[in-house]
Amino acid sequence: MKNSLTKFSLALTLASCIFACNYQSKSTESEQQMEEMHKVVVYQVFTRLFGNTNTTNKPWGTLEENGVGKFSDFTDKALQEIKDLGVTHIWYTGVPHHAVIRDYSEIGISNDDPDVVKGRAGSPYAVKDYYNVNPDLANDPTKRLEEFEALIARTHQQGMKVLIDIVPNHVARHYEGKNNPEGVRDFGADDDLTVEYKRDNNFYYIPGKAFQVPEPLNDYKPLGGENHPLSDGEFEENPAKWTGNGSREAQPYLHDWYETVKINYGIKPDGTKDFPELPVQFREETHQAHYEFWQDKDVPDSWKKFRDIALYWTKKGVDGFRFDMAEMVPVEFWSYMNSAIKMENPDAFLLAEIYNPREYRNYIQLGKMDYLYDKVELYDTLKNIMQGRGSTDNLISIQQGLSDISGHMLHFLENHDEQRIASPEFVGKAEFAKPAAVLSATIDQAPMMIYFGQEVGEPGAENAGFGTASRTSIFDYIGVPHHQRWMNEGEFDGGQLSPAEKDLRDFYKRLLNFSIKSPAMAGNYAEIHSFNRTNTEWYNDRVYSYVRWSHDQQLIIVTNFDKSDSFGFELQIPASIIKAWGLEDGEYELEEKLYGKAKTKLHVSTGQAKIRVDLKPLESWILEIK
């Protein structure tokens, strides 16, 4: 392996050297900017599940049987504990009012049909009313919006920012705005139902055909087969609309997003655009220039509706949005909406769920997104490494390929769509993710995201109903056992956690707090892995190493992904890095920033350096030069 890597490694090392050697020449002008930057840590919490103390966990259980969390469960104590974990932003998932199988007709909300709702508690991505919030989450459903506004205020008082979802690609099959501001018309209210497509229609239609409920698959029955007055295999929609994932069938399949309908943004059925395109030079323009570009342009009605929705929540104090399946919506729309958001709040946090690397730069540069999911490259590679099916050598090309946009790529190891780390389907033990967590949090200046329960090893093992084990269900009323032990009946003090769970949470707390306070996290990166793969005996592809630095801090980070083997070697720091750091020959004290237990020194001789490293299984060192 060593010989086969030589040419590749030398090329990468040369690239790192060029980057490092150029650092000092440009550092003066950028030092002040870097000092003003801070690492962002997002805590994604499924709002419906967070505060639920009920442990019944009956499959397909009702709210009364399995319980549900409320906005009020995010007490000052709970929020302070989240903040102390090292969190800067909370993403409250599942807040906008989505379709739910519960009778709220007494307060003017129509009942939803189980035939077009996933689960009993409903998918958070089948939004039914964008101008209000899920009534399940309120102590008094008639005051649900006020209760959420109070949560926004409490979160801000604890020094954190608030994010919620917006899902521009699709809405619930039965969208019904009961709380529209004056002058706001519902989606589809003014559509021409006689045609498949019209630019200012909000939906696409299948004229002459009525919607049909999907055929059952694998014995699936809504609500697990429970009798329900609306669960009759029928749903009235005539003409049928295109389904959220783009299906043009009047009867979509059960694996389609049949509970939603696709929004029309002026993309004709043949794929051509029915709206102005951005000039190519707008890749370099500010959000102000993007905003000005759209002021005299005639745009589709759906664009205006979603812009108004985003600005409605921005005015209520929401600090940013996570945009679901953003790449299914044209990039020009994002320029239009995101520039409008930024005009209201220049610091708004705009995160897009995107899985096509070829589109990354379009959505950042033209769509004015701040951050994109780094799922397809970093997450997938780390998962393979953790499962023993991948090499750390593959991390080099990822960071190199994203070097111009690395600060825009949000890192995570869990979210509501992915398997829980501790599930047998992933790696079976939460501690196995420690090296990947260190790398995700420190490899660049991009945000890190933690999914609630990840910090205590939640395995997602429940048979919830519609949801499947390995992922904590987002469709059902359910309790989250490990998280509930940390919650400790509303004390939020970890009082019921096992020693191992407490240790895991302590690890995340140390890591995240270090990352948000470290000046180097806003600074420079160079991998030293390829140099050591070529030149260091016993160094292997279960280990990964890199350096981070700013004017005030120099870090050497090395991590061991192996679950059972320890590794010892003389880690070498290339001369280009030593030159960039301005280190003279001699011996330098090092401080390990996670646990402070590593005892080693940096030895610099004739412009090169080495460190004795002895890593235990799954151990990481973050070494700061003193």
HUVENMO-V27813 format. One record per pair of residues at least 4 apart in sequence whose C-alpha atoms are under 6 Angstrom apart, sorted by the first residue. I is the first residue (numbers start at 1). J is the second residue. If there is no record, write none. Layout:
i = <I:I>
j = <J:J>
//
This chain:
i = <2:5:6:9:9:16:17:17:20:20:21:21:23:27:34:37:39:40:40:41:41:41:41:41:42:42:42:43:43:43:43:44:44:44:45:45:45:46:47:47:48:48:49:50:51:51:52:52:52:54:54:54:55:56:57:57:59:59:59:60:61:61:62:63:63:66:66:70:70:71:74:76:78:83:85:86:86:88:89:89:89:90:90:91:91:92:94:95:95:96:96:96:97:97:97:97:97:97:98:98:98:98:99:99:100:100:101:101:103:104:105:105:113:114:114:115:116:117:117:118:118:119:119:119:120:121:121:121:122:123:126:126:126:127:127:128:128:128:129:129:131:131:135:135:138:155:156:161:162:162:163:163:163:164:165:165:165:166:167:167:169:169:169:170:170:170:170:170:171:171:172:173:173:173:177:180:187:188:191:194:196:196:196:197:199:199:200:200:202:202:202:203:203:204:204:205:205:206:206:206:207:209:209:210:210:210:210:211:211:211:211:212:213:214:214:214:214:216:221:240:242:242:242:242:243:243:243:243:243:244:244:244:244:245:265:266:266:267:267:267:268:283:283:285:287:291:307:313:314:319:320:320:320:321:322:322:323:324:325:326:326:326:327:331:334:334:335:335:335:342:350:350:351:351:352:353:354:355:361:362:363:363:364:364:370:371:371:371:372:372:373:373:374:374:374:374:375:376:384:384:385:385:385:391:392:397:399:402:407:407:408:409:410:410:410:411:411:412:412:414:414:415:419:419:420:420:420:420:421:421:421:422:422:422:422:422:423:423:423:424:430:435:435:435:436:439:441:445:445:453:453:454:455:456:456:456:458:460:460:460:460:461:461:462:463:467:480:485:485:486:486:487:488:488:488:497:508:509:514:520:520:520:520:523:523:524:524:525:525:526:526:527:528:528:529:529:532:538:542:542:543:543:544:544:545:545:546:547:547:547:548:549:549:549:554:554:555:555:556:556:557:557:558:558:559:560:560:561:562:562:563:563:564:565:566:566:566:567:567:568:568:569:570:570:570:571:571:572:572:573:573:574:575:575:578:585:585:586:587:587:588:588:589:589:590:590:590:590:590:591:591:592:592:592:592:593:602:602:603:603:604:604:615>
j = <534:9:534:13:530:526:21:576:577:580:576:580:27:31:522:522:516:88:447:87:88:447:448:449:89:90:449:90:449:450:451:90:91:451:92:93:452:93:92:93:68:69:69:69:69:73:68:69:479:66:67:479:479:66:66:478:463:464:465:465:65:66:66:67:477:477:478:137:138:137:78:80:492:87:509:512:513:160:160:161:162:162:163:163:164:164:124:133:134:130:133:134:127:128:129:132:133:134:124:126:127:128:122:128:121:122:112:120:111:109:109:110:230:222:231:231:259:122:259:122:123:466:475:476:476:475:476:477:475:475:171:172:260:171:172:172:175:176:176:177:179:180:141:144:144:160:160:319:318:319:319:320:321:321:321:322:323:323:323:324:262:263:329:244:260:261:262:263:260:261:260:259:260:261:186:184:202:202:201:207:204:205:206:204:266:300:300:301:263:264:302:263:264:241:242:240:241:239:240:241:239:239:240:237:238:239:240:237:240:250:251:251:234:251:252:253:254:220:225:250:247:248:261:262:247:258:260:261:262:257:260:261:262:257:302:274:300:271:272:273:272:365:366:289:339:339:337:318:318:348:348:349:350:350:351:352:352:353:353:352:353:354:354:367:338:367:339:367:368:346:369:370:371:372:372:373:373:376:365:366:367:369:368:369:408:408:409:410:409:410:409:410:378:409:410:411:379:380:389:390:389:390:391:541:541:401:403:406:445:446:446:446:446:447:448:440:448:448:449:418:451:451:470:471:459:460:470:471:426:427:430:428:429:430:457:459:428:459:470:428:457:559:561:618:440:443:448:521:522:458:483:458:505:501:504:505:482:469:470:471:472:469:470:469:469:473:484:496:497:494:497:492:492:495:496:501:512:513:518:548:549:550:553:549:550:548:549:547:548:546:547:546:545:546:544:545:536:569:561:562:559:560:558:559:557:558:557:555:556:557:555:553:554:555:624:625:623:624:622:623:621:622:620:621:620:618:619:618:617:618:617:618:617:617:615:616:617:614:615:613:614:613:610:611:612:610:611:609:610:609:610:608:607:608:583:604:605:604:602:603:601:602:601:626:601:623:624:625:626:623:624:596:598:622:623:622:610:611:609:610:608:609:619>
//
